[in-house]
Amino acid sequence: MATAEKIEHKPTAPEDIEYILNELKEGIATTFDTADAKAEFSQLIESLEEKKTTLTKTFNELEGTKNTLHEELRIRNHEAIKLTDVLKGLEEERNKINEAVEEGKQKLAGIRDEEEKIKMLLGNLKVTIEEMKKTIPQVIY
């Protein structure tokens, strides 16, 4: 772009004036030529529209993914609640089994105590029977 220079006031030839006017016209035309700027602006707008479309598509896909993940989270939370209930039931069953085992151990210990008592009574009974066998012939005679 041509710039206006300080013009001195000296007589100039008509060719010089014409040259200067042509330079000024080119400068003005270049300065005010908006075709390039309009084309560039149109390209920028088109690019922005494409980016907007891409972003909208991406946003919608992400929104769908978010909704899918929320649904998956809801399902897993529901499954976790079910599993927690099952686990509680199993723990209750285990506690009942442990109680039954403890009762069985106590009963077994009681039975063993009774068995020892019976063995001791049988041993005493055998001794008594042996003594009676010894004393019965003496009493009869």
Secondary structure, DSSP 8 states (H G I E B T S, - for coil): ---------S---HHHHHHHHHHHHHHHHHHH--HHHHHHHHHHHHHHHHHHHHHHHHHHHHHHHHHHHHHHHHHHHHHHHHHHHHHHHHHHHHHHHHHHHHHHHHHHHHHHHHHHHHHHHHHHHHHHHHHHHHHHHHHH-
